[in-house]
Amino acid sequence: MHHNFEDNDYVKFLGALSDLNQPYSCAQWGNTPDDGYSQIVHDTASGIYNMFGNGYVPMTVWIDHNMRVHDAMNSAGSWSISSRINEMLESCGECRIDGSLIEDFSSSNDSYQSYCCEDFGGTYYEFSDSEDNYCEGSDAAWISLCSSCTGTVDTDNDGLADECDDCLNMSGDLNDDMMVDVLDLVGLVNIILNVTQDTSSCMLTDADMNNDDIINIQDVILVINSILRVQIDFDKYQID
């Protein structure tokens, strides 16, 4: 169980050491996986257990990144432990609109991340690995705080390191090479002419240069101007 999360620095396992030889010996406790992702806490006075316990042993308590009890269960199996950890990881983040933090008002059946997406106009896609979940079309942005994928460079300032980011969110940069050039122009024209059929949501977002939810000649002109370093104000014109 511990090994399933050893690559995620945001998951820690703590074992309360008390009542030696009832039934586990000190040596058996010592065989608990270590390497930083499992730790034994000296709890001979049962101070930690009494904070959460209900008189039953063994008991498992899940504490989230806000130091709140997510759940508690007696005799939890591996599936129960893993599923609740994944629930906490999925909700470990911040929901923001224009930089403002949106509080978590999700229901018991939804994660904070799902609420952040769907309550603000988006569609939330879920997978067996919660780190693969993503949102399309929401006015809110989800910033993950507990992803096992880490990095030091965030080129587009969206809260995801470049190593973890499938979309660099640079307008006009359809091929995500961090520059707007003739290759992006060709890609944009192919989208308009329906030559490219397998366009990703990231590519469509980058192609919509003026953010009007329509990909047309205006976007082509803006990409050309970006390549030529020319600016144009479409508010001065009416294009049908």
Backbone hydrogen bonds, N-H to C=O, Kabsch-Sander energy under -0.5 kcal/mol:
donor,donor_aa,acceptor,acceptor_aa,energy
4,N,1,M,-1.0
5,F,2,H,-1.4
6,E,3,H,-0.9
8,N,5,F,-1.6
9,D,7,D,-0.7
11,V,8,N,-1.7
12,K,10,Y,-0.5
13,F,37,Y,-1.2
15,G,39,Q,-2.9
17,L,15,G,-0.6
17,L,41,V,-3.2
18,S,16,A,-0.8
21,N,24,Y,-3.4
22,Q,19,D,-1.5
22,Q,24,Y,-0.6
29,W,25,S,-2.2
30,G,26,C,-2.1
31,N,27,A,-0.8
31,N,28,Q,-0.7
32,T,29,W,-1.8
37,Y,34,D,-1.3
39,Q,13,F,-3.1
41,V,15,G,-3.3
43,D,17,L,-2.0
43,D,41,V,-0.8
46,S,43,D,-2.0
50,N,46,S,-2.4
51,M,47,G,-0.7
51,M,48,I,-0.8
52,F,48,I,-0.8
52,F,49,Y,-1.0
53,G,49,Y,-4.4
60,T,73,M,-3.1
62,W,71,D,-2.7
63,I,61,V,-0.5
64,D,68,R,-2.7
67,M,64,D,-2.1
70,H,62,W,-3.2
70,H,68,R,-0.5
71,D,62,W,-1.1
73,M,60,T,-2.5
75,S,58,P,-2.1
81,I,77,G,-2.3
82,S,78,S,-2.6
83,S,79,W,-2.8
84,R,80,S,-1.7
85,I,81,I,-1.8
86,N,82,S,-2.5
87,E,83,S,-1.9
88,M,84,R,-2.0
89,L,85,I,-2.4
90,E,86,N,-2.4
91,S,87,E,-1.5
92,C,89,L,-0.9
93,G,91,S,-1.4
94,E,143,I,-2.2
95,C,102,I,-0.6
96,R,94,E,-0.5
96,R,141,A,-2.5
97,I,100,S,-2.1
100,S,97,I,-2.2
102,I,95,C,-3.6
103,E,101,L,-0.6
105,F,103,E,-0.9
110,D,107,S,-1.3
115,Y,111,S,-2.5
116,C,112,Y,-2.5
117,C,113,Q,-1.4
118,E,114,S,-2.8
119,D,115,Y,-1.8
120,F,117,C,-0.9
121,G,118,E,-1.2
122,G,117,C,-2.2
123,T,136,E,-2.7
125,Y,134,Y,-3.0
126,E,124,Y,-0.5
130,S,128,S,-0.7
132,D,129,D,-2.6
133,N,130,S,-1.1
134,Y,125,Y,-1.7
136,E,123,T,-1.9
139,D,120,F,-2.6
141,A,96,R,-3.2
143,I,94,E,-2.9
143,I,141,A,-0.5
144,S,142,W,-0.6
145,L,92,C,-2.1
146,C,92,C,-0.9
150,T,148,S,-0.5
157,N,154,D,-1.2
162,D,153,V,-3.4
164,C,161,A,-2.1
165,D,161,A,-0.9
165,D,162,D,-0.7
166,D,164,C,-0.6
171,S,169,N,-0.6
172,G,206,D,-3.2
173,D,170,M,-2.3
174,L,172,G,-1.4
176,D,173,D,-1.2
181,D,179,M,-0.7
184,D,181,D,-0.7
185,L,181,D,-1.6
186,V,182,V,-2.4
187,G,183,L,-2.1
188,L,184,D,-2.3
189,V,185,L,-2.3
190,N,186,V,-2.2
191,I,187,G,-1.6
192,I,188,L,-2.0
193,L,189,V,-2.3
194,N,191,I,-1.1
195,V,190,N,-2.6
196,T,190,N,-1.2
197,Q,195,V,-0.6
204,L,200,S,-2.2
205,T,201,S,-2.0
206,D,202,C,-2.3
207,A,203,M,-1.7
208,D,204,L,-1.2
209,M,207,A,-1.9
211,N,208,D,-1.3
216,N,214,I,-0.7
219,D,216,N,-0.8
220,V,216,N,-1.4
221,I,217,I,-2.6
222,L,218,Q,-2.1
223,V,219,D,-2.2
224,I,220,V,-2.5
225,N,221,I,-2.7
226,S,222,L,-2.1
227,I,223,V,-2.3
228,L,224,I,-2.4
229,R,225,N,-0.6
230,V,225,N,-3.9
234,F,232,I,-0.7
236,K,233,D,-1.5
237,Y,234,F,-1.7
239,I,237,Y,-0.6
240,D,238,Q,-0.5
